[in-house]
Every structure is written in C-alpha cells, then in structure tokens.
Amino acid sequence: MKNENLISHLEFLDFDYTSGTRQKFDEYLPGVMDALWDEFPRREPGVDHPFVPWRQEIRDLLAKGARPRDLIRAAKRYAKEIDEGGEKVRKYMLGPVRFYRDGHWRKYHVVTVYGMTREEWARAGKDVLEFDRIIDERDKAGDL
C-alpha cells in the first residue's frame, strides 16, 4: 500500500549520491526503489515491473546527480496522468526502465512556485532558500 507521506520523512531522499560512500549508496538505494515501486503506475494490476534493469537505471541516475525526490515526484505525476487518462492511455504507457532511461521523467519533475521554476525564481532576484522551503512544505504535505 502506498504511503502518501513517504517523501517527507525518509533520510535517503536527501543523501548526496554523487559524493557519498558506496556503503551508504547501497544502504539507501532500497529506500528509493521502494518509494518508486509504490508510486510508478502499472499497466495491469498485479503485474510487477522489471525490477533489476529498473534498479540499474535508478542507480545510474543517482550516480549522475539526480535527486531521489525528483525521481519519485516524476513517478507520482506520471501515475496521476495515467490514472486520469483511463485504459486507453494505460495501454500505451511507458514502463519504468524506458521512462527513466530515455529521460521522459524529466518533464514530470519540474517544480514551480507561483508559476516560476527555481531558476526563474533566482533570476528574478528572489531567495532560492525560500523557494526550497516552500517546496519542502509541499513535499511534507504530499502536494507534489
């Protein structure tokens, strides 16, 4: 069963996977995968995703600097789109390996505050720490 507030309180979400130790990386990766497993939509109920290749894609993305919060946010938003599209959309949905490997996840993790991305917020001369605080509050509330 999905844990709606999973994103708000787990340490693995804030770990820097590019500079951390291999031991910590391996320790936290299962938490990331569990969260993604719960959020990513399934084409058919009861049919599991191809876990091993998907885990490798996620491992590679994290090693390249992707943030777990962004990967989970993308999965959650993609699931919402699939659910709203009905069976016709579900029939042609992307699997998790392709979704992450081919970069489709990037269009689902864009975060805005008052209609501005973090970059636009900074260019407007606003405090990016305030932007991050607002996003963190949304994450904690489950409003991704």
N, C-alpha and C positions, 0 to 999 in steps of 0.2 A: 504494500500500500504506500502511496506517495506521502511524503512528509512535507507539507506545504511550507514550513519554516526551515527546512533543511539548510537552505542557503545562508541563513542569518547567523548561525552559531557554530559552524564547524571550522576548526583551525586550518584544515587543509586548503580552504579557499584562499587564504592569504599567504600561503607559503610561496616563496620565490623559487620556482622550479629550475630557473636558469643558473642560480648560484648556490643552491642548496647541495647538501651531500647526497650521494647515491642512496644511502640508507634511508634518509628522510624522504627522498623522492619515492622510493619503493614502499615506504610506510604509508604515505599519503595518497598514492595513486588509487588504491582500492576505494577510498572515500569519494574521490572524484568519479570513478567509474560507477559506484553505487548510485550517486546522485544523478548521473547521466542516464543510467539504466532505468531509473524511476521516471524520468522526465521525457525521454525520447519516445515519440509515438510508434506504435506497432501497426504494421499493415493488417495483420489479422490477430485478434485476441488469442493469447496463449502461444503464439509463435515467437520464439526468442530471437534476439539479434545475434549476428555472428560475433561473439564476444572477443576472441583472440585478435582478429585483424582490427577490430574497433579499438581495443585497448592499445594496440601499437600506434594507431593514428593519434590517439589522445596523448600518449606518451611523447610522440614526436612533436606535437603542437605545444605541449607544455615545455618541452626542452627548448623550443624556439622562442618561448616568451609569452605564449597565450595564457590568459588568466582563467583559472577554473570557473570563476563567476561568469565570465563571458561565454564560455562553452556551455554552461548549464542554462544561462539565460537564453542562449540561442535555441537550445533543445526545447525549452519551455515554450518559447514563442512559436517555434515551428509546430509543436504539438497543438497549440491553440489554433493555428492556421489550418492544420489538417482536420482537426475536430470540427471547425466551422465550415469546412469545405464539403463535408459529407463523404459518402462512399466513393463517389467518382474521383475526388481528389486523393483519397486514401489509396485507391488502386494504383495510382502513379507516383506515390510519394517516394522520396529518396530514402535509401537505407542509411544507417548511421555511418558506415565506413565512407561511402561516397559523399555524404553530407559534410563530413569533416575533412576528408582528404582533398576534395575538389574545391574547398573554400566556400561552399554555399552557406556555412554557418555565419560567416562574416556579415551577411546582410540582416541577420536576425539578432545580432547582439548590440547594435547601435543604441546608445543610451542618450536621451535628451532630457534637459531640464528647461522648462519654459520654452520649448521648441529649439534649443541650442544644444549642439554636441559639446563635449568637453573642450575641444579645440576652438570652436566658435566662442565659447564662454571665455576662454583665456584671451583670445584676440580682442574681445570686447572690453578687456581690462578688468574683468571680474575675478574674484578669488576662486581659484580652482579647488582649494580645500573646502570651500562652501559647496561647490558642485559635488565633490566626493561625499560630503556629509549628507547631502540631500539624497544621493543615490544609495548610500548605505542605509538610510532610513527606509527607503523604498524596499531595498532588499530584505531588511528585517521584517517589514510588514508583508512581504510576499508579493508586493506590487511591482513585478518585473515588467 
